[in-house]
Amino acid sequence: MTSAPIVLEGNLTEDPETAVGESGVKYTRFTVAVDTRRPDGAGGFTNGEPEFHRVTAFGALGENSAAQLRSGDRVVVGGELQFRSWTDKETERRRTGTEIIAQNIGASTRFDGSVTVNRVGRRATATPTSTGPVTAPTEPARGPSFA
């Protein structure tokens, strides 16, 4: 099995679905549609056929994605592109395909008004101190990790 780092941006074509694998590990799957654009030779662009990428997220990343994302949401996914092969149970033919194993998933803010993020249960808390003003905690910096 080979893998390669990848980042893609697109829209969910369906609500994420969570399941439990044979090993007992929870995972969430969804499909991201990515619009392809090509230069038209006149200084503009032409839209091509969309590409559909299957994404799998494990553990808390998958559970959070299932809770917060819905069909049509625009997302950015960072992860590893994996090539897989299997035998089709119906036709007994050897099949191949790709899948993105997500390491980071976030809402895209490229287009105004396209993002709604469910923040239920998350609240910034602050503790007053005698040495300075009240401040909200900051989240750790996040970025692609392709280690």
N, C-alpha and C positions, 0 to 999 in steps of 0.2 A: 504494500500500500504506500502510495506517495502522497505528499501534501504540499501545499504552497500557500503562503499568506495572501489574503484577499480582503479588500474593502469594497462594499457595494452600497449603493443608495437606490431605493425604489419604494414601491407601495406594496403593502400586504394584500394578497389576493383572497385571503380567507382569515378567519379568526384563528389564532394559535391553538393547537390541540396538545394537551398534556397526556402522557401515558407513562406506564411503568414497564421497563424492559425486563427480560428474563432474569437478569442479574439483580433486579430490585432497584435499579437506579431510575429516578424520574427524568424524563426528557420532554421537551416541547418542540413541536415541528410546525413550520409554516412556510409559505412560498412568497418570495419577493419578486415582483415584476419590475424589471429595469428597462427604461426606455433607451433605445439606441439612437444616436444622432450622428449624421455624417455630413461633412462639408458638401455644399451643393455646387461649388465652383464659382458662385457669384457673390461670395462673401457672406452667405447665410448657411443655414443648415436644413437638412431634410430628415424627418423622423423615419426610422426604420422599424422593423418588426421588434416587439418587445421580447426580452429574454426572461425566462422564468427560472429562478434558482431556489432549490429546496434548502431550507436552513434548519439545523437541529441545535438546540441549546439544552445543556444539562444542568441539573441541580437548581440552585436559587436563581441563576440567570434565566433559565427556562420558566420557572414559576412566576418570576416578576414580569417576564414578557407576556405570559398568558393572562396575568391580572391586569396589565396596563395597555396592551395593544389590541387593536381591532382591525378588521378588514378595511382596507383603504388608507390606513395610517401610513405616512411616509417615514421610513426608518433608514438608519445607517447601520450596517452590520460589518463587523470586523471579525475575522476568524481564519480558519484554514480550509482550503479547497481540497477535498479528498475525492479520489477516484475509487470507485467500487465496482466489483463484479459479482454477479450472483446467477443462480439458475432459476429461470421462471418456472414456478410450480405447475402452471397450466400447460405451457408449450414445451417444457423441458429444454428450452434453448438457453444458451449462455447470454446474459445481458450485462451491459456496463452503463455507468452513469456517474454523475458528480453530486456531491453534497457539501454544503458549507457547515462546518462545525464552529458555531459562534463562540467567540470569546468576549465580545462586547456588542451590545445592541443599544441603540439610542434613537430617540425621536429626531427627525430631521427638521431643522428650522429654516431651511432654504427658502421656502415659499411662505409668505405671511398668512397667518390664520389656518395653517394646515395641521397644527399640532394641538392635541389635547392629551395631557398626561394625567393619569389618575394618581393623586397623591394621598389617598386615604391612608390614615394611620401614620403618616410622616409629619412631624411637627418640629420646627426648630425650637429648641429650648435654650434658655439663657439663665445664667446664675449671676446675680449682682455680686460685685466684689467691692472691697473698700478702696482698691487702688486704681480703679478706672471704670469706664462706662460698661454697660451691659452689651454684650455682643453675641450674635448667634454663632453656633459652631459651623465650621466649614467642612465640606465633604472632601475626601482625599482626591487628588488629581487622578483623572482616569484617561487612559489612552490605549491605543492598540498594544497588546502584548503578544507577540508571536514567538515566544520562547518555547 
